[in-house]
């Protein structure tokens, strides 16, 4: 993966070490946590438990790939949790038209929401925080409106869609295979394509990117389109897996996604990020949640406290590394 723009290789051993910590620190912590969990709990390292972590992390990972592109431009998308819920509900309603309806309806609608938000942010020059906060409320309102205030849970009626939701690929659910594919495509886009480099350039400096000929507004609109598409797809796959579109899911999910991406080394200020780090951040949160469940006596609120602590430490480290880089 490309090195973060804020800490370039070639600036000495300290700079290279800082770059490695920022980009792959989450992967190192993940490895340590997995080793500790393996020795602490006999059932942790079982195939079944790893499969459980994989499926639970799959939906978050799909959304996190889109969020990584958004944050790399220096933006933020607070609507993904509500859009995820909307994708699931629309998938259930769309299943009356078979697999195509259960997939295309949520993806197209959610992509449209992302594009609309991106248009307001990129061309209307409106703050991403405000626009996507409105999107969070608006998408959740649509979910409540079409499910009788959240009291109605639409069921997937197409048998093939239900079967696909339970399908396995090399022992893992279809959603996990799709998540890995999207992650690989995202990694290729960041490191091997001009579009990925344009995203990083816009996050580094919009004015400099414009001088280099980068279509700044188009790039900004595009990343929100991608984010909405990923959230809708994740919601659809979640509905396929559970055979229903639960209207109450996704509350606060946007904060978990942002935490995973930032813990993975993507700078909130933009201009740096990599998909391996995002994967590590998502899995780290998933493993922590799983270990809390293994303990049994702790509540899920502990996971939120731990996630918040990780995020605070990572942001502080990113700030220190960025300041030291600027001082050089």
C-alpha positions in Angstrom: 0.0 0.0 0.0 1.1 3.5 -0.6 2.7 5.4 2.2 0.7 8.1 3.9 1.2 11.5 2.4 1.9 13.1 5.8 4.9 10.8 6.4 6.9 10.1 3.3 9.6 7.4 3.1 13.1 8.6 2.6 13.1 11.0 5.5 15.3 8.8 7.7 14.7 5.8 9.9 12.5 7.8 12.3 10.2 8.9 9.4 9.9 5.3 8.0 9.2 4.0 11.5 6.5 6.6 12.0 5.0 5.8 8.6 4.9 2.1 9.5 3.3 2.7 12.9 0.6 4.9 11.3 -0.2 2.6 8.5 0.1 -0.8 10.1 -0.1 -0.3 13.8 -3.6 -1.7 13.9 -2.4 -4.9 12.3 0.3 -5.3 14.9 -2.2 -4.7 17.7 -4.6 -7.2 16.1 -1.9 -9.9 16.0 -1.1 -9.3 19.6 -4.8 -9.5 20.6 -5.4 -12.7 18.6 -2.4 -14.3 20.3 -3.5 -13.3 23.7 -7.1 -14.5 23.0 -5.8 -17.8 21.7 -4.0 -18.6 24.9 -6.7 -17.1 27.2 -9.7 -18.9 25.7 -9.7 -22.5 24.5 -12.6 -21.8 22.0 -11.3 -18.6 20.6 -9.0 -20.0 17.9 -11.6 -22.5 16.6 -12.6 -22.5 13.0 -16.2 -21.9 13.9 -15.4 -18.8 16.0 -13.2 -17.3 13.3 -16.0 -17.9 10.8 -18.4 -16.1 13.3 -16.0 -13.1 13.5 -15.7 -13.0 9.7 -19.4 -12.8 9.1 -20.0 -10.3 11.8 -17.2 -8.1 10.4 -18.1 -8.5 6.8 -20.9 -5.9 6.7 -18.8 -3.4 8.6 -15.9 -4.0 6.2 -17.9 -3.3 3.1 -19.1 0.0 4.5 -15.5 0.8 5.8 -14.1 0.5 2.3 -16.4 3.2 1.1 -15.7 5.3 4.2 -12.0 5.0 3.7 -12.2 6.8 0.4 -14.4 9.5 1.9 -12.0 10.1 4.8 -9.0 10.1 2.5 -10.5 13.1 0.8 -10.8 14.8 4.2 -14.6 14.2 4.3 -16.9 12.3 6.6 -20.1 10.3 6.0 -22.4 10.1 9.1 -25.3 8.6 7.1 -23.9 5.1 6.5 -25.7 3.5 9.5 -29.1 4.7 8.4 -28.4 3.9 4.8 -27.3 0.4 5.9 -30.7 -0.1 7.6 -32.5 1.3 4.5 -30.6 -1.1 2.3 -31.7 -4.1 4.3 -35.4 -3.0 4.4 -35.4 -2.3 0.6 -33.8 -5.7 0.0 -36.6 -7.4 1.8 -39.3 -5.5 -0.1 -37.4 -6.0 -3.4 -37.2 -9.7 -2.9 -40.7 -10.0 -4.4 -39.0 -9.5 -7.7 -36.4 -12.1 -7.0 -32.6 -11.8 -6.5 -32.4 -8.9 -8.9 -34.9 -6.9 -6.9 -33.3 -7.8 -3.6 -30.0 -6.5 -4.8 -30.7 -3.7 -7.3 -33.4 -1.9 -5.4 -31.3 -1.2 -2.3 -28.1 -0.6 -4.1 -29.6 1.9 -6.6 -31.6 3.8 -4.0 -28.7 4.0 -1.5 -26.2 5.0 -4.3 -28.6 7.8 -5.2 -28.6 9.0 -1.6 -24.8 9.0 -1.6 -24.6 10.8 -5.0 -27.1 13.5 -3.8 -25.0 14.1 -0.7 -21.8 14.2 -2.7 -23.4 16.7 -5.1 -24.3 19.0 -2.3 -20.9 18.7 -0.7 -18.8 18.9 -3.9 -20.7 21.4 -6.0 -22.8 23.1 -3.4 -19.8 23.5 -1.1 -21.8 22.5 1.9 -20.2 21.0 5.0 -20.0 17.2 4.8 -20.8 16.9 8.5 -24.1 18.8 8.1 -25.1 17.2 4.8 -24.5 13.6 6.0 -26.0 14.3 9.4 -29.2 15.3 7.4 -28.7 12.1 5.4 -28.6 10.1 8.6 -31.9 11.5 9.8 -33.5 11.4 6.4 -32.6 7.8 5.6 -33.7 6.7 9.1 -36.9 8.6 8.6 -37.6 6.7 5.3 -36.9 3.4 7.1 -39.4 4.2 9.8 -42.0 5.5 7.3 -42.0 2.3 5.3 -42.0 0.0 8.3 -44.8 1.6 10.3 -42.5 3.4 12.7 -40.1 0.5 12.9 -42.8 -1.9 14.2 -42.9 -3.9 10.9 -40.0 -6.2 9.9 -40.2 -7.1 6.2 -39.3 -10.7 5.4 -37.4 -11.8 2.3 -39.8 -13.9 0.3 -37.6 -15.2 -2.5 -36.2 -18.6 -1.7 -33.2 -18.2 -4.0 -32.2 -15.0 -2.2 -32.5 -16.7 1.2 -30.4 -19.6 -0.1 -27.7 -17.2 -1.4 -27.6 -15.5 2.0 -26.7 -18.8 3.5 -24.3 -19.9 0.7 -20.7 -20.5 1.6 -17.5 -19.9 -0.3 -14.5 -21.8 1.0 -16.3 -22.3 4.3 -17.2 -18.6 4.6 -20.6 -16.9 4.0 -21.3 -15.1 0.7 -21.2 -11.8 2.5 -17.6 -12.4 3.6 -16.5 -13.3 0.1 -18.1 -10.2 -1.3 -16.4 -8.1 1.5 -13.0 -9.5 0.6 -13.6 -8.8 -3.1 -14.6 -5.2 -2.4 -11.6 -4.8 -0.2 -9.2 -6.1 -2.9 -10.8 -3.8 -5.5 -10.5 -0.9 -3.2 -6.8 -1.6 -2.5 -6.1 -1.9 -6.2 -8.0 1.4 -6.8 -5.9 3.2 -4.2 -2.5 1.9 -5.2 -2.8 1.2 -8.9 -5.2 3.6 -10.5 -5.2 7.3 -11.2 -8.6 7.6 -9.5 -7.1 6.4 -6.3 -4.2 8.8 -6.5 -6.7 11.7 -7.2 -8.5 10.8 -4.0 -5.3 11.1 -2.0 -4.4 14.3 -3.8 -7.7 15.9 -3.0 -7.3 14.9 0.6 -3.8 16.3 0.7 -4.6 19.7 -0.7 -7.7 20.6 -2.8 -6.0 23.7 -4.3 -2.8 21.8 -5.2 -4.9 19.0 -6.7 -6.8 21.4 -8.8 -3.6 22.9 -10.1 -2.5 19.5 -11.2 -5.7 19.1 -13.2 -7.5 16.8 -10.8 -11.3 17.2 -11.1 -11.8 17.9 -7.4 -15.6 18.2 -7.3 -16.0 15.1 -9.4 -13.7 13.1 -7.0 -15.5 14.4 -3.9 -18.9 13.5 -5.3 -17.7 10.1 -6.4 -16.5 9.0 -3.0 -19.9 9.8 -1.4 -21.5 7.8 -4.3 -19.2 4.9 -3.4 -19.9 5.2 0.3 -23.7 5.1 -0.2 -23.4 2.2 -2.6 -21.3 0.2 -0.1 -23.7 0.9 2.7 -26.7 -0.2 0.6 -24.9 -3.3 -0.5 -23.9 -4.2 3.0 -27.5 -3.7 4.2 -28.8 -5.9 1.4 -26.4 -8.7 2.2 -27.2 -8.4 5.9 -30.9 -8.9 5.0 -30.1 -11.9 2.8 -28.1 -13.4 5.7 -30.9 -12.9 8.3 -33.8 -13.4 5.8 -35.3 -10.1 6.9 -34.8 -6.3 6.8 -34.6 -5.2 10.4 -35.4 -1.5 10.6 -33.7 -0.9 13.9 -30.2 -2.0 12.9 -27.3 0.4 12.1 -27.9 2.9 15.0 -24.5 4.3 15.8 -22.9 2.1 13.2 -21.4 5.2 11.4 -19.2 5.9 14.5 -18.0 2.3 14.6 -17.1 2.5 10.9 -15.2 5.7 11.3 -13.4 4.3 14.3 -12.3 1.3 12.4 -11.0 3.3 9.5 -9.1 5.8 11.6 -7.7 3.1 13.9 -6.5 1.5 10.6 -4.3 4.5 9.9 -6.4 6.7 7.6 -5.9 10.3 8.6 -9.0 12.2 9.5 -7.4 15.2 7.8 -7.3 13.3 4.6 -4.5 12.6 2.1 -3.4 9.2 3.6 -4.9 5.8 4.0 -4.7 2.1 3.0 -7.1 -0.8 2.8 -4.9 -3.2 4.8 -5.1 -0.8 7.7 -8.9 -0.6 7.3 -9.2 -4.4 7.3 -7.1 -4.5 10.5 -9.2 -1.9 12.1 -12.4 -3.7 11.3 -11.1 -7.1 12.5 -9.6 -5.5 15.7 -13.0 -4.2 16.7 -14.6 -7.5 15.8 -12.1 -9.6 17.8 -12.4 -7.3 20.8 -16.2 -7.8 20.7 -15.7 -11.5 20.4 -13.4 -11.6 23.4 -15.9 -9.7 25.4 -18.5 -12.3 24.5 -16.0 -15.0 25.5 -15.6 -13.5 28.9 -19.3 -13.4 29.4 -19.5 -11.3 32.5 -18.8 -8.1 30.6 -21.4 -6.1 28.6 -21.2 -4.9 25.1 -20.8 -1.3 26.5 -17.2 -2.4 27.4 -16.5 -2.8 23.7 -17.6 0.8 23.1 -15.3 2.0 25.8 -12.4 0.0 24.4 -13.1 1.2 20.9 -13.3 4.8 22.0 -10.0 4.4 23.9 -8.3 2.9 20.8 -9.6 5.8 18.7 -8.4 8.5 21.1 -4.9 7.0 21.2 -4.7 6.7 17.5 -5.8 10.3 16.9 -3.3 11.5 19.4 -0.5 9.5 17.7 -1.6 10.7 14.3 -1.4 14.3 15.5 2.1 13.8 17.0 3.4 12.1 13.8 2.0 14.8 11.6 3.6 17.5 13.6 6.9 15.8 13.7 6.8 15.3 10.0 5.9 19.0 9.4 8.8 20.0 11.7 11.3 18.2 9.4 
